Amino acid sequence: MIKKKLFVTIIFVCAALPAMAQKNVIDEVIWVVGDEAILRSDVENQRIFMQNEGTRFEGDPYCFIPEQIAVQKLFLSQAKVDSVYADESNVIRYVDRWVNMATNQFGSKEKLEEYWGGKKLSQIKEEQKRIVRDQQVVEEMKKKLVGDIKLTPSDVRKYFSQLSQDSLPMIPSTVEVEIITMEPKIPIEDIDAIKARLREYTEQINRGEKTFSTLASIYSEDMASAMRGGETGYMSKIQMAPEYANAAFSLSDPTKVSNVVETEYGFHIIQLIEKRGDRLNSRHILLRPKVSEQEMKKAIDRLDTLYIDIQAAKLTFEEAATYFSADKETKNNKGLMVNQDMESRNYSTSKFELQELPQGMGVVVDKMEVGEISKPFRMKNHSDKDVVAIVRLKSRVKAHQANVSDDYQALKTLVEDRKREEILNEWIVSKQKTMFIRIADGWRECDFKYPGWIKE
């Protein structure tokens, strides 16, 4: 990983199902929206996919699904007018990840192609790209239509006062956690060995024996980019670890390889692909020194000594976090963890649902009482490094119906979501009036969410 804080919602959607799933379907145009046709096979494919996923249909699937597709066509049509496009590097990254997952699931590329009705992998990828690209364009178009929603506390209170007791949203159980971590020491000879391996890769590239992408695919420990030959996609400096950004943006020749760069994620070598203004696409190979069990035990022992001192009141948990913790994200916050997933939604909170806690922590916290300090345990930190930690449970709020005094931020988010939905619904109704729409006989007798589809 090289991204510092980049939160992306990834949606993997199955492309049109393989030909074997369609062979009994006689295709026909059932809807036309603008200059875009919706085929019977489109609906059937989506129905089968949703059914296999266990998705519950909102009413008749042969009414619900065509309307869903038609709404997407409206947004795509407007996106063409407004020149709204998907980030192609993100599209490629999502599809490459999906193909890798699907290939692993089926066992081989050949079995995946067989399942997809004999289509070549390149054809499957192109279909997936089209679907993911359309999804991203629709989401970007929605963001543009909605714009910034600004609510005052009185707006939130007014909305809350209009809700009946039965319709109040449930707030899930949350916790606030303070943390102290220690990183096991890595012997200097292990670090030197990692650097030597990376320098050898650089020499192989410079001698023309191997390409950077080949070596990244085989050896890089950043699994997400390794699947793409080490390619990261276009990112700005703020999305990269500072040391990585400095090295990557100083490169000017795509044939050259950087010196070895150390970041919080490990050690890298970097190759420039292309710069576009303040964004850059690069390849990298990441290697991490392995932590020995002996060094892990030493780190646990050191943290256990600190745990005993805190319990004996020789220093407070906050003091220990500030002066001894290796966690840069929390040590200046007296150990209090901040929910980065919520930061991506433009507000900051220290509250977590248990499943949102880092790997290895949720099980520990679930069994703790408020104010209790855990014994040292192993976990993965935000840089995917093996560390040891102790945590203190600062607070726990049980699941409950929302109220303004305790759950203002959650209610504010709910009201914002409702406002967005209202704006988009109004836009869809307005767009229906100006768009050419035709629905074939046999597909019109539906209780549509947006009745404006049928104009005559």
ABEGO torsion letter per residue (X at the ends): XABABBBBBBBBBBBBBBAAAAAABBBBBABBBEABBBBAAAAAAAAAAAAAAGBBBBEBAAAAAAAAAAAAAAAAAAAAAAGBBBBAAAAAAAAAAAAAAAAAAAGBAAAAAAAAGGBBAAAAAAAAAAAAAAAAAAAAAAAAAAEBBBBBAAAAAAAAAABBAAABBBBBBBBBBBBBBBBBBBBAAAAAAAAAAAAAAAAAAAAGABBAAAAAAAABABAAAAAAGGBAEBBBAAABBAAAAAAAAABABAABBBBBBBBAAEBBBBBBABBBEABBBBBBBBBBBBBBAAAAAAAAAAAAAAAAAAAAGABBAAAAAAAABABAAAAAAGGBBBBAAAAAAGBBBABBBAAABBBGAAAAAAABBBGBBBBBBBBBBAAGBBBBBBBBBABBBBBBBBBAAAAAAAAAAAAAAAAAAAAAAAAAAAAAAABBBBBBBGAABBBBABAAABAX
